[in-house]
Amino acid sequence: MVRTAMFLRCLSLASLAALTLAACGDTSSGGREASQDGVVAPTKDGSVTPVASPTLQTVKRRGRLNCGVHEGLVGFAYTDNRGQWRGFDVDFCRALAAAVLGDPDAVRFVPLGNRDRLAAVRDGRVDVLWRNTSWTMTRDAGEGVAFAGVNYYDGQGFLVRRSLNLTSATELNGARICVQGASTSQLNLADWFQVRGIVYTPVVLSGEEDARQAYARDDCDAFTADVSALAAARTTLPNPEQHAILPDIISKEPLGPITRRGDEGWTTIVRWTLNGLILAEELGVTQSVARGRAEPRDPRARRLLGLDGEFGPLLGLEKTWARDALSAVGNYGEIFERNVGAESPLDLARGLNAQWNAEPGGLMYALPIR
């Protein structure tokens, strides 16, 4: 009888504790309550704790985003006949300005060469670098910068004249090859030929444009760079159809936005702006959807567009941060097709840059907003 009474008393106390926890909510979320769909809601007073970012405060105070871009690469960053910046990377700069400032035109584009691009990030001349720069261990660990993500999966290849009748880069034995100096392209070139025991003569130029011009002058037999850069270079040659990109891909070149190390809050903002554009394509949220008044039923899309949750304020931004970015430039797929894909002179296939669940699938995989 005594044991039974003690057991019933313990059961009663346990039940009371469970009811108390249910009434108060799960305290494991730091004071915030978890809703039924798993969204972390704000505290009862409606407050959220945004990321701390000195760069964000500077950008807001200045009223303009300083975005580092390529000096001139067709499809990615270039000025049109009216002097307006266009391109794949340019659109990501505009998306970030829209997310942070609510205005995609509040951007100062800073053209940067290969040698000074990372220094410009470190010394604060630009708030973010959105320029074809590969994410490598040396840059990530030793350059004082932080990579916020990957917006283009590229690889190094070779541009040659069709008249040479080449089918593979392994046939470039003894060839003169134009390459940009102080770049991963120069290092990859040396590695690839050394492994295969192929002799070649590097023609090292100071910049991508110099390398392209040297190739156009016939100063070399082949031009090596990222395939996207080769596709852009081919469009500028007098007779593009007379040149071919060989099928060999000799490296992995994950390209993405770069911020200054030490401001994790700002890196987080850049990362989630990029991620939001990728996620939007996955969910079918286009520029027209973002601009429209209809409200999607999909809870993932609702969180992305700021209809549910407090995700923008967590970044120190408005609830509509992602909607503003999407309204400005569209989702990742729209940005790709317009600038470098089927709707552009480059006509690049999605390839590795396709969504993870596409047919055939690629590497673009959006992190969940939850």
C-alpha positions as CSV (number, residue, x, y, z in Angstrom):
1,M,0.0,0.0,0.0
2,V,2.8,2.4,0.9
3,R,4.6,1.7,-2.4
4,T,1.4,2.2,-4.3
5,A,0.8,5.5,-2.7
6,M,4.3,6.7,-3.4
7,F,4.0,5.7,-7.0
8,L,0.7,7.5,-7.5
9,R,2.2,10.6,-5.8
10,C,5.2,10.6,-8.2
11,L,2.9,10.1,-11.2
12,S,0.8,13.0,-10.1
13,L,3.9,15.3,-9.7
14,A,5.2,14.2,-13.1
15,S,1.9,15.0,-14.8
16,L,1.8,18.4,-13.1
17,A,5.3,19.2,-14.4
18,A,4.3,18.1,-17.9
19,L,1.2,20.3,-17.8
20,T,3.3,23.2,-16.5
21,L,5.8,22.9,-19.4
22,A,3.0,22.6,-21.9
23,A,1.5,25.8,-20.6
24,C,4.7,27.8,-20.5
25,G,6.1,26.5,-23.8
26,D,9.5,24.9,-24.6
27,T,12.2,27.0,-23.1
28,S,14.9,25.3,-25.3
29,S,14.4,28.1,-27.9
30,G,15.8,30.8,-25.7
31,G,12.5,32.2,-24.7
32,R,10.9,32.0,-28.1
33,E,7.9,29.8,-28.7
34,A,7.9,27.2,-31.5
35,S,4.8,27.2,-33.6
36,Q,3.1,24.1,-35.0
37,D,5.1,24.2,-38.3
38,G,8.4,24.5,-36.5
39,V,8.9,28.2,-37.1
40,V,10.7,29.9,-34.2
41,A,8.4,32.7,-33.2
42,P,9.4,36.0,-31.5
43,T,9.0,36.4,-27.7
44,K,5.7,37.5,-26.3
45,D,6.7,41.1,-26.5
46,G,7.2,40.7,-30.3
47,S,10.9,41.3,-30.2
48,V,13.7,39.4,-32.0
49,T,17.4,39.6,-31.7
50,P,18.9,40.5,-35.1
51,V,22.5,39.7,-36.0
52,A,25.0,42.4,-35.1
53,S,26.8,43.9,-38.1
54,P,28.9,47.0,-38.3
55,T,28.9,46.8,-42.1
56,L,25.1,46.7,-42.2
57,Q,25.0,49.8,-40.1
58,T,27.5,51.5,-42.4
59,V,25.6,50.6,-45.5
60,K,22.3,51.8,-44.0
61,R,23.9,55.1,-42.9
62,R,25.5,55.6,-46.3
63,G,22.3,54.7,-48.1
64,R,24.2,52.7,-50.7
65,L,25.9,49.4,-51.2
66,N,29.5,49.3,-52.5
67,C,29.7,46.2,-54.6
68,G,32.9,44.9,-56.2
69,V,32.5,43.5,-59.7
70,H,34.6,42.4,-62.7
71,E,36.1,45.2,-64.8
72,G,34.2,43.9,-67.8
73,L,33.1,40.3,-68.5
74,V,30.2,39.8,-70.9
75,G,27.3,38.0,-69.1
76,F,28.6,38.6,-65.6
77,A,29.5,42.2,-65.2
78,Y,29.7,44.8,-67.9
79,T,28.4,48.2,-69.0
80,D,25.9,48.5,-71.8
81,N,25.7,51.2,-74.5
82,R,24.1,53.5,-72.1
83,G,26.7,53.0,-69.4
84,Q,24.4,50.8,-67.2
85,W,25.9,47.9,-65.4
86,R,24.5,44.5,-66.5
87,G,25.1,40.9,-65.8
88,F,24.8,37.8,-63.6
89,D,26.9,39.2,-60.7
90,V,25.5,42.7,-61.1
91,D,22.0,41.3,-60.5
92,F,23.1,39.7,-57.3
93,C,24.5,43.1,-56.2
94,R,21.1,44.7,-57.0
95,A,19.3,41.9,-55.1
96,L,21.4,42.5,-52.0
97,A,20.8,46.3,-52.2
98,A,17.1,45.6,-52.5
99,A,17.2,43.3,-49.5
100,V,19.2,45.6,-47.3
101,L,18.0,49.1,-48.4
102,G,14.8,48.3,-50.3
103,D,16.2,49.8,-53.5
104,P,18.0,47.8,-56.2
105,D,19.5,50.9,-57.6
106,A,21.2,51.9,-54.4
107,V,24.4,50.4,-55.6
108,R,27.8,51.8,-56.4
109,F,29.6,49.3,-58.7
110,V,33.3,49.2,-58.2
111,P,35.2,47.5,-61.0
112,L,38.2,45.5,-59.7
113,G,41.1,43.7,-61.3
114,N,42.4,40.3,-60.4
115,R,45.2,41.6,-58.2
116,D,43.3,44.1,-56.1
117,R,39.9,42.4,-55.7
118,L,40.5,40.8,-52.2
119,A,42.4,43.8,-50.9
120,A,39.4,45.9,-51.7
121,V,37.3,43.7,-49.5
122,R,39.8,43.8,-46.6
123,D,40.3,47.5,-46.6
124,G,36.6,48.3,-46.8
125,R,36.5,49.8,-50.3
126,V,33.7,47.5,-51.1
127,D,31.1,45.9,-48.8
128,V,30.9,42.8,-50.8
129,L,32.8,41.3,-53.8
130,W,30.5,39.6,-56.3
131,R,33.1,38.8,-59.0
132,N,34.2,35.5,-60.5
133,T,36.5,34.4,-57.6
134,S,37.0,30.8,-56.7
135,W,36.6,29.6,-53.1
136,T,39.9,28.0,-52.2
137,M,41.5,27.1,-48.9
138,T,44.3,29.7,-49.2
139,R,41.8,32.5,-49.8
140,D,39.4,31.3,-47.1
141,A,42.0,30.8,-44.4
142,G,44.8,33.2,-45.3
143,E,43.3,36.3,-47.1
144,G,41.3,37.8,-44.3
145,V,38.0,37.4,-46.1
146,A,34.9,35.2,-45.8
147,F,33.0,33.3,-48.5
148,A,29.2,33.6,-48.1
149,G,28.2,30.8,-50.5
150,V,28.4,29.7,-54.1
151,N,26.4,31.3,-56.8
152,Y,28.1,29.6,-59.8
153,Y,29.8,26.2,-60.1
154,D,32.4,26.6,-62.8
155,G,35.5,24.7,-64.1
156,Q,38.6,25.6,-66.1
157,G,38.8,24.8,-69.8
158,F,40.4,25.7,-73.1
159,L,39.4,27.9,-76.0
160,V,41.0,26.9,-79.3
161,R,40.6,27.6,-83.0
162,R,38.5,25.1,-84.8
163,S,41.1,25.1,-87.6
164,L,43.5,23.2,-85.3
165,N,41.1,20.2,-85.4
166,L,41.6,19.4,-81.7
167,T,39.3,17.2,-79.7
168,S,41.0,17.2,-76.3
169,A,43.4,19.3,-74.3
170,T,45.7,16.3,-74.2
171,E,46.5,17.2,-77.8
172,L,48.0,20.5,-76.7
173,N,51.6,19.1,-76.4
174,G,54.0,21.9,-77.2
175,A,51.3,24.5,-77.5
176,R,51.5,28.1,-76.4
177,I,48.7,28.7,-73.9
178,C,47.5,32.2,-72.8
179,V,46.7,32.4,-69.1
180,Q,46.0,35.1,-66.6
181,G,48.8,35.6,-64.0
182,A,48.4,35.5,-60.2
183,S,45.3,33.3,-60.6
184,T,44.1,29.8,-59.8
185,S,44.0,29.3,-63.6
186,Q,47.8,29.6,-63.8
187,L,48.2,27.1,-61.0
188,N,45.7,24.6,-62.3
189,L,47.3,24.8,-65.8
190,A,50.7,23.8,-64.4
191,D,49.2,21.0,-62.2
192,W,47.2,19.4,-65.0
193,F,50.0,19.4,-67.6
194,Q,52.6,18.2,-65.0
195,V,50.5,15.2,-64.0
196,R,50.1,14.2,-67.6
197,G,53.7,14.9,-68.6
198,I,52.7,17.3,-71.4
199,V,55.0,20.0,-72.4
200,Y,53.6,23.5,-73.0
201,T,54.6,27.1,-73.1
202,P,52.7,29.4,-70.7
203,V,52.0,32.9,-72.1
204,V,51.3,34.7,-68.8
205,L,49.3,38.0,-69.1
206,S,48.4,40.5,-66.3
207,G,44.7,40.2,-66.8
208,E,41.8,38.2,-68.3
209,E,41.3,40.9,-71.0
210,D,45.0,40.9,-71.9
211,A,44.9,37.1,-72.2
212,R,41.9,37.3,-74.5
213,Q,43.5,39.9,-76.7
214,A,46.7,37.9,-76.9
215,Y,44.7,34.9,-78.0
216,A,42.9,37.1,-80.6
217,R,46.2,38.3,-82.0
218,D,47.3,34.6,-82.4
219,D,50.0,35.1,-79.7
220,C,49.0,31.7,-78.4
221,D,47.4,28.5,-79.6
222,A,44.9,28.2,-76.7
223,F,43.4,30.4,-74.0
224,T,42.6,28.8,-70.6
225,A,40.2,30.2,-68.0
226,D,36.9,29.3,-66.4
227,V,34.5,28.0,-69.0
228,S,32.1,30.9,-68.3
229,A,34.9,33.4,-69.0
230,L,35.8,31.5,-72.2
231,A,32.2,31.6,-73.4
232,A,32.2,35.3,-72.7
233,A,35.5,35.9,-74.5
234,R,34.3,33.9,-77.5
235,T,31.4,36.3,-78.1
236,T,33.8,39.2,-78.4
237,L,36.0,37.6,-81.1
238,P,35.5,38.7,-84.7
239,N,34.2,35.3,-85.8
240,P,33.0,33.4,-82.7
241,E,31.9,30.4,-84.7
242,Q,35.6,29.7,-85.6
243,H,36.5,29.0,-82.0
244,A,35.5,26.1,-79.8
245,I,35.7,25.2,-76.1
246,L,37.3,21.8,-75.6
247,P,35.4,19.3,-73.5
248,D,38.1,18.9,-70.9
249,I,37.4,20.5,-67.5
250,I,40.6,20.5,-65.5
251,S,39.5,22.0,-62.2
252,K,36.6,22.8,-59.8
253,E,35.9,26.5,-59.5
254,P,33.1,27.3,-57.0
255,L,32.5,31.1,-57.4
256,G,30.6,33.2,-54.9
257,P,30.3,36.4,-52.9
258,I,33.0,37.5,-50.5
259,T,32.9,39.7,-47.4
260,R,35.4,41.0,-44.9
261,R,36.3,38.6,-42.1
262,G,35.2,39.6,-38.7
263,D,31.6,40.7,-39.5
264,E,29.8,37.4,-39.4
265,G,26.5,39.3,-39.2
266,W,27.1,40.8,-42.6
267,T,28.3,37.5,-44.1
268,T,25.1,36.0,-42.8
269,I,23.0,38.6,-44.6
270,V,24.8,38.1,-47.9
271,R,24.5,34.3,-47.5
272,W,20.8,34.3,-46.9
273,T,20.1,36.8,-49.7
274,L,21.8,34.4,-52.1
275,N,20.0,31.4,-50.5
276,G,16.7,33.1,-50.8
277,L,17.1,33.6,-54.5
278,I,18.0,29.9,-54.9
279,L,15.1,28.8,-52.7
280,A,12.7,30.9,-54.6
281,E,13.4,29.0,-57.9
282,E,13.0,25.7,-56.1
283,L,9.6,26.8,-54.8
284,G,8.4,28.4,-58.0
285,V,8.4,31.9,-56.6
286,T,9.2,34.1,-59.6
287,Q,9.7,37.8,-60.0
288,S,6.0,38.2,-61.0
289,V,4.9,36.2,-58.0
290,A,7.0,38.4,-55.7
291,R,5.5,41.5,-57.3
292,G,1.9,40.3,-57.2
293,R,-0.7,40.5,-54.5
294,A,-1.6,36.8,-54.4
295,E,-0.4,35.0,-51.3
296,P,0.9,31.5,-51.7
297,R,-0.4,28.7,-49.6
298,D,3.0,26.9,-49.3
299,P,4.3,27.7,-45.8
300,R,7.9,27.7,-47.2
301,A,7.0,30.3,-49.7
302,R,5.1,32.3,-47.1
303,R,8.2,32.4,-44.9
304,L,10.4,33.4,-47.8
305,L,8.1,36.3,-48.7
306,G,7.8,37.5,-45.2
307,L,4.1,36.6,-44.8
308,D,4.9,34.3,-41.8
309,G,7.6,34.5,-39.2
310,E,10.1,37.2,-38.3
311,F,13.1,36.1,-40.5
312,G,14.0,39.4,-42.0
313,P,14.2,41.1,-38.5
314,L,16.6,38.3,-37.5
315,L,19.0,39.6,-40.1
316,G,18.4,43.2,-39.1
317,L,16.3,43.7,-42.2
318,E,12.6,44.2,-43.1
319,K,10.2,41.3,-43.1
320,T,10.0,41.7,-46.9
321,W,13.8,41.5,-47.5
322,A,13.6,38.4,-49.8
323,R,10.4,39.7,-51.6
324,D,12.2,43.0,-52.3
325,A,15.2,41.1,-53.7
326,L,13.0,38.9,-55.8
327,S,10.9,41.8,-57.0
328,A,14.1,43.5,-58.2
329,V,15.8,40.7,-60.2
330,G,13.8,37.5,-60.0
331,N,14.9,34.1,-58.7
332,Y,18.2,32.3,-59.3
333,G,16.9,30.6,-62.5
334,E,15.6,33.9,-64.0
335,I,18.9,35.6,-63.2
336,F,20.8,32.7,-64.8
337,E,18.8,32.4,-68.0
338,R,18.7,36.2,-68.6
339,N,22.4,36.8,-68.3
340,V,24.3,33.6,-69.1
341,G,21.7,31.0,-70.1
342,A,19.5,30.2,-73.1
343,E,18.2,33.8,-73.2
344,S,21.7,35.3,-73.5
345,P,24.5,35.3,-76.1
346,L,26.6,33.0,-73.9
347,D,23.9,30.3,-74.1
348,L,25.4,28.3,-71.2
349,A,23.7,25.1,-70.0
350,R,22.6,25.0,-66.4
351,G,24.8,21.9,-65.8
352,L,26.1,21.8,-62.2
353,N,24.1,25.1,-61.6
354,A,20.8,23.3,-62.0
355,Q,18.6,22.8,-58.9
356,W,19.4,19.6,-57.0
357,N,15.9,18.2,-57.8
358,A,15.9,19.1,-61.5
359,E,16.2,16.6,-64.3
360,P,19.1,16.2,-64.7
361,G,20.0,17.5,-61.2
362,G,22.7,20.0,-60.3
363,L,24.4,21.3,-57.2
364,M,22.1,24.2,-56.4
365,Y,20.6,23.3,-53.0
366,A,18.8,25.9,-50.9
367,L,19.1,25.9,-47.1
368,P,15.7,25.9,-45.4
369,I,14.2,29.2,-44.0
370,R,12.7,28.0,-40.8
